[in-house]
Amino acid sequence: KQEVTQIPAALSVPEGENLVLNCSFTDSAIYNLQWFRQDPGKGLTSLLLIQSSQREQTSGRLNASLDKSSGRSTLYIAASQPGDSATYLCAPSPTSGTYKYIFGTGTRLKVLA
Amino acid sequence: EAQVTQNPRYLITVTGKKLTVTCSQNMNHEYMSWYRQDPGLGLRQIYYSMNVEVTDKGDVPEGYKVSRKEKRNFPLILESPSPNQTSLYFCASSPQTTGPYEQYFGPGTRLTVT
C-alpha cells in the first residue's frame, strides 16, 4: 500500500526566502504526482502536475521535481511571500492495479512579513 | 466554467438522521471520488467511481454509501450519521482514459453530527 510522507510538517520563514517542501512515497509505479495548496478551511487548489515522464514542472515562482525511482518529489518556492502561507499537499497518482489516491498529511507553511 | 460543485456547503445534523451530500462536475470526467479531511489525519479517500455504475471502496468506506447513475453526479449518502463522521468532505473528479490524470476538487462540505 502506498504511503506518502511530507517533511517538514510545519515551516515558518521570513518573507523573501527560497524554500523546499519534500514529499516521499513508497510505491514508485505512479503515473504522475500532483501538488496542491489548501488555505485554512478551504478547498484544494491544484498547483502543479508532474507526469512520470517529466522530471520538472514550473509555474511562476513554483518549481516541482519528481524522481520516481527514489520515490521523491520536491516543491520549490522562490522568493516566498506572506500570501504563500497555506498547507501544501502532495498526491501521487494511483499505481497500476489500483485507483485509490493516498495524500500526504501536508506541510503547513507560514511566511512572515 | 469547468468546476466541481458540492451541496450543501455546511450541514449540522443529529445522530441517525439520513443525509445526502451531492457532487456534480461539468467536465465529462470518468473518475469521481469522495474524501474526508480530519485534523492530524489528512485527506482520506472514502469511495471512488471509475465510471457510471462502477464504484469501489477507498480507505475509510464504513458508514457511507455512494451511487453513480449519471456521469456528472456522485452523491455521498450517510444512512445513519454518527458524531465520528463530523468532518470536512471533498468531492473530486478526474479524466480517466488511459491512466489517472489531474484531480479537480470541489469547495468542500463541512458536516457536524451532534
gemmi code that builds the backbone of each chain (N, CA, C; Angstrom):
import gemmi

chains = {
    "A": [
        ("LYS", (0.838, -1.186, 0.000), (0.000, 0.000, 0.000), (0.880, 1.244, 0.000)),
        ("GLN", (0.496, 2.198, -0.850), (1.246, 3.444, -0.950), (1.228, 4.207, 0.364)),
        ("GLU", (2.381, 4.707, 0.761), (2.481, 5.598, 1.910), (3.163, 6.877, 1.454)),
        ("VAL", (2.625, 7.992, 1.894), (3.134, 9.302, 1.472), (3.519, 10.103, 2.703)),
        ("THR", (4.720, 10.633, 2.695), (5.230, 11.401, 3.826), (5.666, 12.769, 3.349)),
        ("GLN", (5.291, 13.795, 4.088), (5.714, 15.139, 3.751), (6.505, 15.726, 4.911)),
        ("ILE", (7.658, 16.238, 4.560), (8.562, 16.817, 5.548), (9.019, 18.188, 5.052)),
        ("PRO", (9.051, 19.242, 5.919), (8.626, 19.177, 7.323), (7.108, 19.263, 7.446)),
        ("ALA", (6.593, 18.972, 8.623), (5.152, 19.079, 8.855), (4.723, 20.539, 8.933)),
        ("ALA", (5.627, 21.386, 9.423), (5.334, 22.816, 9.524), (6.622, 23.590, 9.310)),
        ("LEU", (6.459, 24.791, 8.793), (7.616, 25.603, 8.435), (7.244, 27.073, 8.557)),
        ("SER", (8.099, 27.824, 9.207), (7.874, 29.257, 9.349), (9.121, 29.976, 8.865)),
        ("VAL", (8.965, 30.857, 7.889), (10.114, 31.514, 7.281), (9.837, 33.001, 7.109)),
        ("PRO", (10.887, 33.820, 7.078), (10.687, 35.241, 6.778), (10.430, 35.435, 5.287)),
        ("GLU", (9.719, 36.488, 4.987), (9.406, 36.809, 3.599), (10.686, 36.913, 2.769)),
        ("GLY", (10.637, 36.428, 1.532), (11.755, 36.546, 0.626), (12.626, 35.310, 0.540)),
        ("GLU", (12.467, 34.395, 1.491), (13.297, 33.192, 1.464), (12.840, 32.224, 0.378)),
        ("ASN", (13.821, 31.498, -0.164), (13.521, 30.380, -1.049), (13.365, 29.143, -0.178)),
        ("LEU", (12.417, 28.303, -0.488), (12.214, 27.147, 0.378), (11.842, 25.910, -0.424)),
        ("VAL", (12.051, 24.766, 0.211), (11.826, 23.463, -0.413), (10.927, 22.624, 0.478)),
        ("LEU", (9.868, 22.112, -0.106), (8.978, 21.188, 0.587), (9.190, 19.799, -0.014)),
        ("ASN", (9.208, 18.812, 0.846), (9.530, 17.457, 0.408), (8.340, 16.512, 0.499)),
        ("CYS", (8.263, 15.625, -0.449), (7.224, 14.591, -0.492), (7.898, 13.281, -0.871)),
        ("SER", (7.703, 12.250, -0.061), (8.251, 10.936, -0.412), (7.133, 9.910, -0.428)),
        ("PHE", (7.268, 8.933, -1.298), (6.237, 7.905, -1.451), (6.916, 6.559, -1.616)),
        ("THR", (6.219, 5.508, -1.190), (6.853, 4.197, -1.113), (6.720, 3.378, -2.391)),
        ("ASP", (5.655, 3.582, -3.158), (5.447, 2.815, -4.382), (5.735, 3.735, -5.563)),
        ("SER", (6.784, 3.441, -6.307), (7.226, 4.344, -7.365), (6.496, 4.124, -8.697)),
        ("ALA", (5.592, 3.169, -8.774), (4.901, 2.878, -10.039), (3.724, 3.823, -10.258)),
        ("ILE", (3.992, 5.106, -10.238), (2.930, 6.105, -10.357), (2.911, 6.683, -11.770)),
        ("TYR", (1.756, 7.225, -12.172), (1.640, 7.888, -13.473), (2.039, 9.356, -13.387)),
        ("ASN", (1.713, 9.972, -12.251), (2.034, 11.379, -12.079), (1.983, 11.733, -10.596)),
        ("LEU", (2.306, 12.953, -10.293), (2.209, 13.447, -8.920), (1.696, 14.877, -8.980)),
        ("GLN", (0.757, 15.179, -8.101), (0.130, 16.488, -8.115), (0.397, 17.197, -6.793)),
        ("TRP", (0.738, 18.468, -6.871), (0.882, 19.318, -5.690), (-0.328, 20.235, -5.589)),
        ("PHE", (-0.817, 20.377, -4.343), (-1.972, 21.222, -4.063), (-1.618, 22.233, -2.981)),
        ("ARG", (-2.394, 23.286, -2.988), (-2.358, 24.258, -1.909), (-3.742, 24.280, -1.259)),
        ("GLN", (-3.758, 24.380, 0.085), (-5.024, 24.478, 0.793), (-4.940, 25.575, 1.835)),
        ("ASP", (-5.822, 26.555, 1.746), (-5.939, 27.578, 2.780), (-6.860, 27.059, 3.875)),
        ("PRO", (-6.713, 27.559, 5.101), (-7.474, 27.011, 6.237), (-8.972, 26.938, 5.973)),
        ("GLY", (-9.534, 25.757, 6.144), (-10.968, 25.559, 5.992), (-11.471, 25.632, 4.565)),
        ("LYS", (-10.550, 25.702, 3.617), (-10.939, 25.864, 2.215), (-10.650, 24.605, 1.416)),
        ("GLY", (-10.979, 24.671, 0.127), (-10.733, 23.553, -0.765), (-9.302, 23.484, -1.243)),
        ("LEU", (-9.028, 22.498, -2.075), (-7.689, 22.286, -2.598), (-7.553, 22.959, -3.957)),
        ("THR", (-6.463, 23.686, -4.113), (-6.138, 24.318, -5.388), (-4.952, 23.602, -5.998)),
        ("SER", (-5.105, 23.120, -7.210), (-4.004, 22.425, -7.873), (-2.915, 23.422, -8.255)),
        ("LEU", (-1.687, 23.081, -7.925), (-0.544, 23.940, -8.252), (0.209, 23.414, -9.473)),
        ("LEU", (0.601, 22.171, -9.392), (1.411, 21.584, -10.458), (1.106, 20.107, -10.565)),
        ("LEU", (1.159, 19.602, -11.782), (1.036, 18.164, -12.035), (2.269, 17.747, -12.815)),
        ("ILE", (3.004, 16.783, -12.295), (4.186, 16.283, -12.998), (3.893, 14.875, -13.483)),
        ("GLN", (4.024, 14.692, -14.786), (3.850, 13.363, -15.351), (5.078, 12.516, -15.037)),
        ("SER", (4.907, 11.209, -15.059), (6.015, 10.312, -14.714), (7.180, 10.439, -15.693)),
        ("SER", (6.902, 10.893, -16.905), (7.959, 11.048, -17.907), (8.724, 12.362, -17.746)),
        ("GLN", (8.215, 13.266, -16.889), (8.869, 14.555, -16.684), (9.717, 14.498, -15.423)),
        ("ARG", (10.676, 15.372, -15.357), (11.477, 15.486, -14.136), (11.161, 16.779, -13.389)),
        ("GLU", (10.665, 17.776, -14.139), (10.364, 19.067, -13.527), (9.148, 19.689, -14.182)),
        ("GLN", (8.502, 20.572, -13.391), (7.368, 21.342, -13.902), (7.406, 22.678, -13.185)),
        ("THR", (7.201, 23.758, -13.945), (7.326, 25.099, -13.367), (6.068, 25.903, -13.612)),
        ("SER", (5.718, 26.708, -12.605), (4.630, 27.652, -12.751), (4.957, 28.875, -11.907)),
        ("GLY", (5.342, 29.950, -12.573), (5.695, 31.166, -11.850), (6.857, 30.951, -10.895)),
        ("ARG", (6.627, 31.228, -9.612), (7.685, 31.041, -8.600), (7.773, 29.621, -8.072)),
        ("LEU", (6.958, 28.738, -8.601), (6.923, 27.357, -8.136), (7.626, 26.446, -9.133)),
        ("ASN", (8.386, 25.512, -8.568), (9.027, 24.501, -9.396), (8.922, 23.176, -8.661)),
        ("ALA", (8.380, 22.178, -9.339), (8.260, 20.861, -8.735), (9.119, 19.873, -9.511)),
        ("SER", (9.789, 19.016, -8.786), (10.586, 17.970, -9.415), (10.077, 16.610, -8.981)),
        ("LEU", (10.374, 15.621, -9.796), (9.936, 14.258, -9.497), (11.052, 13.281, -9.810)),
        ("ASP", (11.387, 12.465, -8.836), (12.331, 11.374, -9.021), (11.603, 10.096, -8.654)),
        ("LYS", (11.023, 9.468, -9.656), (10.204, 8.281, -9.403), (11.006, 7.153, -8.782)),
        ("SER", (12.195, 6.936, -9.280), (12.977, 5.777, -8.831), (13.291, 5.847, -7.345)),
        ("SER", (13.478, 7.055, -6.836), (13.766, 7.191, -5.404), (12.519, 7.519, -4.602)),
        ("GLY", (11.383, 7.656, -5.258), (10.135, 7.931, -4.551), (10.109, 9.306, -3.912)),
        ("ARG", (10.568, 10.317, -4.643), (10.619, 11.658, -4.060), (10.140, 12.717, -5.028)),
        ("SER", (9.508, 13.734, -4.449), (9.178, 14.941, -5.183), (9.459, 16.131, -4.279)),
        ("THR", (9.902, 17.213, -4.873), (10.107, 18.428, -4.096), (9.358, 19.578, -4.748)),
        ("LEU", (8.857, 20.464, -3.914), (8.232, 21.701, -4.380), (9.102, 22.851, -3.910)),
        ("TYR", (9.623, 23.586, -4.875), (10.494, 24.720, -4.588), (9.690, 26.007, -4.765)),
        ("ILE", (9.709, 26.845, -3.728), (9.027, 28.133, -3.802), (10.089, 29.218, -3.728)),
        ("ALA", (10.173, 30.024, -4.762), (11.162, 31.095, -4.805), (10.584, 32.385, -4.230)),
        ("ALA", (11.434, 33.122, -3.558), (11.074, 34.450, -3.050), (9.711, 34.433, -2.367)),
        ("SER", (9.619, 33.688, -1.287), (8.330, 33.473, -0.627), (7.680, 34.785, -0.184)),
        ("GLN", (6.349, 34.782, -0.178), (5.548, 35.946, 0.196), (4.529, 35.539, 1.250)),
        ("PRO", (4.048, 36.487, 2.059), (3.028, 36.135, 3.062), (1.809, 35.439, 2.448)),
        ("GLY", (1.469, 35.779, 1.212), (0.346, 35.138, 0.532), (0.564, 33.674, 0.213)),
        ("ASP", (1.796, 33.211, 0.344), (2.091, 31.790, 0.143), (1.739, 30.958, 1.366)),
        ("SER", (1.405, 31.602, 2.459), (1.071, 30.879, 3.686), (-0.158, 30.008, 3.463)),
        ("ALA", (0.011, 28.722, 3.673), (-1.047, 27.734, 3.409), (-0.484, 26.366, 3.751)),
        ("THR", (-1.312, 25.347, 3.594), (-0.829, 23.969, 3.702), (-0.650, 23.430, 2.299)),
        ("TYR", (0.477, 22.769, 2.087), (0.806, 22.220, 0.773), (0.742, 20.689, 0.851)),
        ("LEU", (-0.001, 20.118, -0.062), (-0.238, 18.675, -0.073), (0.284, 18.072, -1.363)),
        ("CYS", (0.833, 16.881, -1.265), (1.222, 16.163, -2.475), (0.383, 14.896, -2.591)),
        ("ALA", (0.132, 14.492, -3.814), (-0.672, 13.291, -4.057), (-0.133, 12.555, -5.266)),
        ("PRO", (0.604, 11.483, -5.056), (0.972, 10.655, -6.198), (-0.272, 9.970, -6.744)),
        ("SER", (-0.276, 9.737, -8.042), (-1.423, 9.074, -8.646), (-1.504, 7.636, -8.148)),
        ("PRO", (-2.662, 6.998, -8.313), (-2.721, 5.568, -8.021), (-1.722, 4.801, -8.872)),
        ("THR", (-1.199, 3.746, -8.322), (-0.275, 2.908, -9.066), (-1.051, 1.867, -9.855)),
        ("SER", (-0.367, 1.198, -10.713), (-1.005, 0.220, -11.584), (-1.775, -0.811, -10.762)),
        ("GLY", (-2.999, -1.080, -11.155), (-3.793, -2.099, -10.468), (-4.698, -1.552, -9.393)),
        ("THR", (-4.588, -0.266, -9.110), (-5.464, 0.332, -8.118), (-5.869, 1.720, -8.591)),
        ("TYR", (-6.959, 2.208, -8.082), (-7.410, 3.549, -8.427), (-7.631, 4.388, -7.175)),
        ("LYS", (-6.913, 4.027, -6.106), (-7.013, 4.777, -4.862), (-5.939, 5.858, -4.809)),
        ("TYR", (-6.333, 7.024, -4.289), (-5.381, 8.104, -4.069), (-5.008, 8.151, -2.590)),
        ("ILE", (-3.718, 8.311, -2.339), (-3.230, 8.495, -0.980), (-2.560, 9.858, -0.912)),
        ("PHE", (-2.994, 10.679, 0.024), (-2.420, 12.012, 0.183), (-1.425, 12.028, 1.337)),
        ("GLY", (-0.426, 12.889, 1.212), (0.410, 13.210, 2.349), (-0.385, 14.078, 3.322)),
        ("THR", (0.105, 14.185, 4.567), (-0.598, 14.994, 5.565), (-0.262, 16.474, 5.442)),
        ("GLY", (0.672, 16.795, 4.563), (0.888, 18.190, 4.231), (1.991, 18.878, 5.007)),
        ("THR", (2.446, 19.993, 4.449), (3.374, 20.905, 5.125), (2.655, 22.222, 5.317)),
        ("ARG", (2.564, 22.636, 6.588), (1.901, 23.906, 6.898), (2.938, 25.008, 6.880)),
        ("LEU", (2.810, 25.906, 5.915), (3.794, 26.966, 5.699), (3.264, 28.299, 6.184)),
        ("LYS", (4.117, 29.008, 6.901), (3.794, 30.373, 7.306), (4.941, 31.268, 6.877)),
        ("VAL", (4.640, 32.267, 6.081), (5.641, 33.229, 5.633), (5.391, 34.530, 6.363)),
        ("LEU", (6.390, 34.968, 7.101), (6.258, 36.140, 7.957), (6.669, 37.401, 7.210)),
        ("ALA", (5.836, 38.438, 7.350), (6.128, 39.717, 6.676), (7.244, 40.478, 7.385)),
    ],
    "B": [
        ("GLU", (-17.944, 27.564, -16.974), (-16.724, 27.366, -16.198), (-16.657, 25.924, -15.723)),
        ("ALA", (-15.482, 25.305, -15.965), (-15.277, 23.929, -15.523), (-15.188, 23.893, -14.001)),
        ("GLN", (-16.014, 23.052, -13.397), (-15.981, 23.032, -11.941), (-16.622, 21.781, -11.365)),
        ("VAL", (-16.304, 21.568, -10.090), (-16.938, 20.535, -9.273), (-17.733, 21.272, -8.189)),
        ("THR", (-19.006, 20.971, -8.097), (-19.837, 21.637, -7.108), (-20.329, 20.630, -6.074)),
        ("GLN", (-20.474, 21.114, -4.864), (-20.960, 20.289, -3.758), (-22.066, 21.047, -3.048)),
        ("ASN", (-23.050, 20.288, -2.580), (-24.115, 20.881, -1.781), (-24.611, 19.889, -0.731)),
        ("PRO", (-24.888, 20.370, 0.496), (-24.685, 21.756, 0.929), (-23.222, 22.023, 1.260)),
        ("ARG", (-22.879, 23.241, 1.509), (-21.516, 23.591, 1.921), (-21.338, 23.406, 3.424)),
        ("TYR", (-22.404, 23.605, 4.174), (-22.371, 23.431, 5.622), (-23.623, 22.677, 6.039)),
        ("LEU", (-23.451, 21.757, 6.962), (-24.593, 20.966, 7.420), (-24.383, 20.557, 8.859)),
        ("ILE", (-25.379, 20.846, 9.673), (-25.404, 20.377, 11.054), (-26.605, 19.460, 11.182)),
        ("THR", (-26.374, 18.246, 11.671), (-27.463, 17.293, 11.770), (-27.331, 16.510, 13.073)),
        ("VAL", (-28.285, 15.626, 13.308), (-28.274, 14.829, 14.536), (-27.987, 13.372, 14.195)),
        ("THR", (-27.510, 12.680, 15.177), (-27.184, 11.267, 15.014), (-28.374, 10.484, 14.478)),
        ("GLY", (-28.109, 9.680, 13.433), (-29.127, 8.790, 12.910), (-30.015, 9.343, 11.814)),
        ("LYS", (-29.934, 10.622, 11.536), (-30.804, 11.216, 10.514), (-30.113, 11.159, 9.161)),
        ("LYS", (-30.657, 10.355, 8.267), (-30.056, 10.129, 6.957), (-29.833, 11.439, 6.211)),
        ("LEU", (-28.680, 11.528, 5.539), (-28.404, 12.720, 4.753), (-27.638, 12.348, 3.481)),
        ("THR", (-27.744, 13.241, 2.517), (-27.035, 13.089, 1.245), (-26.294, 14.367, 0.924)),
        ("VAL", (-25.042, 14.230, 0.563), (-24.255, 15.353, 0.069), (-24.082, 15.152, -1.436)),
        ("THR", (-24.473, 16.140, -2.195), (-24.401, 15.978, -3.648), (-23.081, 16.486, -4.193)),
        ("CYS", (-22.665, 15.898, -5.303), (-21.454, 16.312, -6.005), (-21.754, 16.243, -7.498)),
        ("SER", (-21.389, 17.292, -8.205), (-21.623, 17.325, -9.637), (-20.441, 17.971, -10.340)),
        ("GLN", (-20.074, 17.419, -11.507), (-18.991, 18.010, -12.302), (-19.462, 18.189, -13.743)),
        ("ASN", (-18.968, 19.234, -14.374), (-19.401, 19.565, -15.740), (-18.273, 19.381, -16.754)),
        ("MET", (-17.317, 18.515, -16.438), (-16.155, 18.334, -17.305), (-16.160, 16.984, -18.017)),
        ("ASN", (-17.247, 16.238, -17.871), (-17.364, 14.926, -18.510), (-16.261, 13.958, -18.043)),
        ("HIS", (-15.873, 14.094, -16.779), (-14.835, 13.226, -16.229), (-15.391, 11.861, -15.875)),
        ("GLU", (-14.571, 10.837, -16.143), (-14.997, 9.475, -15.799), (-14.844, 9.216, -14.301)),
        ("TYR", (-13.734, 9.670, -13.726), (-13.377, 9.331, -12.346), (-13.915, 10.385, -11.385)),
        ("MET", (-14.583, 9.918, -10.335), (-15.027, 10.805, -9.271), (-14.740, 10.139, -7.930)),
        ("SER", (-14.562, 10.967, -6.920), (-14.100, 10.430, -5.646), (-14.586, 11.302, -4.497)),
        ("TRP", (-14.738, 10.683, -3.329), (-15.051, 11.403, -2.106), (-13.917, 11.210, -1.108)),
        ("TYR", (-13.597, 12.315, -0.400), (-12.595, 12.299, 0.651), (-13.165, 12.944, 1.906)),
        ("ARG", (-12.592, 12.573, 3.028), (-12.831, 13.310, 4.251), (-11.495, 13.800, 4.779)),
        ("GLN", (-11.539, 14.955, 5.438), (-10.322, 15.544, 5.969), (-10.504, 15.840, 7.439)),
        ("ASP", (-9.618, 15.294, 8.244), (-9.675, 15.473, 9.688), (-8.319, 15.935, 10.194)),
        ("PRO", (-8.320, 16.786, 11.214), (-7.040, 17.296, 11.746), (-6.103, 16.168, 12.142)),
        ("GLY", (-4.873, 16.252, 11.678), (-3.872, 15.251, 12.025), (-3.927, 13.985, 11.189)),
        ("LEU", (-5.015, 13.783, 10.452), (-5.156, 12.559, 9.651), (-5.089, 12.839, 8.164)),
        ("GLY", (-5.182, 14.078, 7.782), (-5.074, 14.415, 6.376), (-6.314, 14.019, 5.587)),
        ("LEU", (-6.156, 13.966, 4.290), (-7.229, 13.587, 3.380), (-7.259, 12.074, 3.218)),
        ("ARG", (-8.410, 11.488, 3.427), (-8.552, 10.049, 3.264), (-9.701, 9.767, 2.309)),
        ("GLN", (-9.473, 8.830, 1.415), (-10.452, 8.539, 0.383), (-11.547, 7.621, 0.920)),
        ("ILE", (-12.799, 7.966, 0.651), (-13.940, 7.202, 1.159), (-14.402, 6.189, 0.096)),
        ("TYR", (-14.782, 6.702, -1.039), (-15.208, 5.893, -2.173), (-14.748, 6.575, -3.449)),
        ("TYR", (-14.647, 5.800, -4.503), (-14.384, 6.380, -5.802), (-15.206, 5.647, -6.857)),
        ("SER", (-15.294, 6.263, -8.033), (-16.053, 5.675, -9.127), (-15.266, 5.856, -10.417)),
        ("MET", (-15.087, 4.761, -11.116), (-14.361, 4.815, -12.377), (-15.250, 5.256, -13.533)),
        ("ASN", (-16.544, 5.019, -13.400), (-17.486, 5.433, -14.440), (-18.894, 5.127, -13.947)),
        ("VAL", (-19.884, 5.358, -14.776), (-21.266, 5.105, -14.395), (-21.429, 3.651, -13.956)),
        ("GLU", (-22.066, 3.480, -12.798), (-22.361, 2.168, -12.220), (-21.116, 1.403, -11.778)),
        ("VAL", (-19.958, 2.054, -11.715), (-18.727, 1.397, -11.266), (-18.176, 2.171, -10.073)),
        ("THR", (-18.305, 1.583, -8.882), (-17.799, 2.240, -7.676), (-16.958, 1.260, -6.877)),
        ("ASP", (-16.091, 1.787, -6.027), (-15.266, 0.924, -5.194), (-14.871, 1.673, -3.935)),
        ("LYS", (-14.489, 0.888, -2.920), (-14.160, 1.453, -1.625), (-12.774, 2.079, -1.627)),
        ("GLY", (-12.687, 3.185, -0.902), (-11.392, 3.764, -0.610), (-10.875, 3.222, 0.708)),
        ("ASP", (-10.173, 4.057, 1.465), (-9.582, 3.598, 2.714), (-10.525, 3.644, 3.906)),
        ("VAL", (-11.540, 4.490, 3.856), (-12.440, 4.657, 5.006), (-13.903, 4.635, 4.579)),
        ("PRO", (-14.408, 3.515, 4.032), (-15.765, 3.491, 3.485), (-16.873, 3.231, 4.514)),
        ("GLU", (-16.497, 2.813, 5.736), (-17.509, 2.389, 6.699), (-18.439, 3.545, 7.043)),
        ("GLY", (-19.746, 3.268, 6.978), (-20.740, 4.268, 7.332), (-21.197, 5.140, 6.180)),
        ("TYR", (-20.668, 4.885, 4.986), (-21.004, 5.687, 3.813), (-21.502, 4.804, 2.675)),
        ("LYS", (-22.321, 5.406, 1.825), (-22.732, 4.775, 0.578), (-22.595, 5.788, -0.540)),
        ("VAL", (-22.412, 5.269, -1.755), (-22.373, 6.137, -2.922), (-23.152, 5.483, -4.048)),
        ("SER", (-23.453, 6.270, -5.059), (-24.045, 5.732, -6.274), (-23.566, 6.575, -7.441)),
        ("ARG", (-23.524, 5.975, -8.622), (-23.109, 6.722, -9.817), (-24.050, 6.313, -10.950)),
        ("LYS", (-25.184, 6.946, -10.987), (-26.194, 6.640, -12.002), (-26.005, 7.496, -13.250)),
        ("GLU", (-25.401, 8.646, -13.075), (-25.099, 9.528, -14.206), (-23.623, 9.895, -14.117)),
        ("LYS", (-23.046, 10.214, -15.256), (-21.616, 10.510, -15.272), (-21.292, 11.748, -14.454)),
        ("ARG", (-22.145, 12.748, -14.456), (-21.815, 14.015, -13.832), (-22.039, 14.032, -12.324)),
        ("ASN", (-22.804, 13.105, -11.772), (-23.185, 13.175, -10.362), (-22.650, 11.994, -9.558)),
        ("PHE", (-22.256, 12.286, -8.328), (-21.702, 11.235, -7.460), (-22.068, 11.584, -6.015)),
        ("PRO", (-23.295, 11.303, -5.601), (-23.714, 11.669, -4.245), (-23.116, 10.760, -3.175)),
        ("LEU", (-22.887, 11.348, -2.011), (-22.413, 10.621, -0.829), (-23.559, 10.529, 0.165)),
        ("ILE", (-23.860, 9.324, 0.584), (-25.009, 9.076, 1.447), (-24.533, 8.573, 2.801)),
        ("LEU", (-25.037, 9.201, 3.857), (-24.808, 8.736, 5.213), (-26.153, 8.251, 5.730)),
        ("GLU", (-26.322, 6.932, 5.792), (-27.620, 6.355, 6.160), (-27.965, 6.648, 7.621)),
        ("SER", (-26.984, 6.556, 8.491), (-27.212, 6.795, 9.922), (-25.982, 7.500, 10.480)),
        ("PRO", (-25.897, 8.807, 10.283), (-24.694, 9.537, 10.684), (-24.401, 9.422, 12.172)),
        ("SER", (-23.118, 9.404, 12.493), (-22.685, 9.374, 13.883), (-21.681, 10.512, 14.093)),
        ("PRO", (-21.463, 10.903, 15.348), (-20.552, 12.033, 15.612), (-19.154, 11.851, 15.033)),
        ("ASN", (-18.690, 10.596, 14.905), (-17.338, 10.407, 14.349), (-17.281, 10.650, 12.837)),
        ("GLN", (-18.413, 10.982, 12.244), (-18.423, 11.373, 10.832), (-18.415, 12.893, 10.667)),
        ("THR", (-18.325, 13.594, 11.769), (-18.109, 15.031, 11.708), (-16.763, 15.279, 11.045)),
        ("SER", (-16.772, 16.021, 9.955), (-15.550, 16.169, 9.177), (-15.774, 17.175, 8.056)),
        ("LEU", (-14.703, 17.460, 7.335), (-14.758, 18.267, 6.116), (-14.670, 17.307, 4.939)),
        ("TYR", (-15.670, 17.349, 4.061), (-15.756, 16.392, 2.961), (-15.483, 17.086, 1.633)),
        ("PHE", (-14.711, 16.399, 0.799), (-14.405, 16.917, -0.523), (-14.757, 15.890, -1.589)),
        ("CYS", (-15.320, 16.391, -2.665), (-15.537, 15.601, -3.862), (-14.498, 16.018, -4.896)),
        ("ALA", (-14.064, 15.078, -5.719), (-13.078, 15.389, -6.748), (-13.414, 14.616, -8.010)),
        ("SER", (-12.948, 15.119, -9.140), (-13.128, 14.398, -10.395), (-11.853, 14.467, -11.203)),
        ("SER", (-11.733, 13.548, -12.161), (-10.516, 13.464, -12.969), (-10.837, 12.776, -14.289)),
        ("PRO", (-10.268, 13.257, -15.386), (-10.406, 12.499, -16.620), (-9.624, 11.206, -16.477)),
        ("GLN", (-10.121, 10.152, -16.985), (-9.504, 8.847, -16.720), (-9.638, 7.958, -17.948)),
        ("THR", (-8.823, 8.208, -18.947), (-8.912, 7.376, -20.127), (-7.850, 6.288, -20.081)),
        ("THR", (-6.589, 6.646, -20.314), (-5.551, 5.618, -20.276), (-4.831, 5.582, -18.940)),
        ("GLY", (-5.137, 6.468, -18.048), (-4.476, 6.478, -16.751), (-4.971, 7.630, -15.912)),
        ("PRO", (-4.659, 7.650, -14.631), (-5.094, 8.735, -13.758), (-4.510, 10.072, -14.178)),
        ("TYR", (-5.313, 11.073, -14.205), (-4.874, 12.405, -14.556), (-5.178, 13.385, -13.438)),
        ("GLU", (-5.098, 14.656, -13.761), (-5.208, 15.701, -12.752), (-6.566, 15.659, -12.059)),
        ("GLN", (-6.525, 15.781, -10.733), (-7.758, 15.820, -9.954), (-8.218, 17.258, -9.771)),
        ("TYR", (-9.543, 17.449, -9.860), (-10.169, 18.745, -9.622), (-11.088, 18.585, -8.418)),
        ("PHE", (-10.951, 19.501, -7.466), (-11.679, 19.369, -6.214), (-12.829, 20.355, -6.112)),
        ("GLY", (-13.884, 19.910, -5.427), (-14.973, 20.800, -5.070), (-14.594, 21.651, -3.869)),
        ("PRO", (-15.477, 22.571, -3.466), (-15.153, 23.527, -2.404), (-15.240, 22.947, -0.994)),
        ("GLY", (-15.816, 21.769, -0.860), (-15.896, 21.150, 0.459), (-17.261, 21.318, 1.115)),
        ("THR", (-17.599, 20.347, 1.955), (-18.817, 20.375, 2.769), (-18.416, 20.106, 4.204)),
        ("ARG", (-18.719, 21.059, 5.052), (-18.396, 20.878, 6.473), (-19.624, 20.288, 7.170)),
        ("LEU", (-19.459, 19.071, 7.664), (-20.550, 18.338, 8.300), (-20.297, 18.220, 9.789)),
        ("THR", (-21.309, 18.551, 10.570), (-21.268, 18.364, 12.017), (-22.431, 17.470, 12.407)),
        ("VAL", (-22.120, 16.375, 13.092), (-23.146, 15.451, 13.569), (-23.167, 15.515, 15.088)),
        ("THR", (-24.290, 15.882, 15.652), (-24.372, 16.031, 17.120), (-25.122, 14.860, 17.757)),
    ],
}
model = gemmi.Model(1)
for chain_id, residues in chains.items():
    chain = gemmi.Chain(chain_id)
    for i, (resn, *xyz) in enumerate(residues, 1):
        res = gemmi.Residue()
        res.name, res.seqid = resn, gemmi.SeqId(i, " ")
        for name, pos in zip(("N", "CA", "C"), xyz):
            atom = gemmi.Atom()
            atom.name, atom.element = name, gemmi.Element(name[0])
            atom.pos, atom.b_iso = gemmi.Position(*pos), 0.0
            res.add_atom(atom)
        chain.add_residue(res)
    model.add_chain(chain)
structure = gemmi.Structure()
structure.add_model(model)
structure.setup_entities()
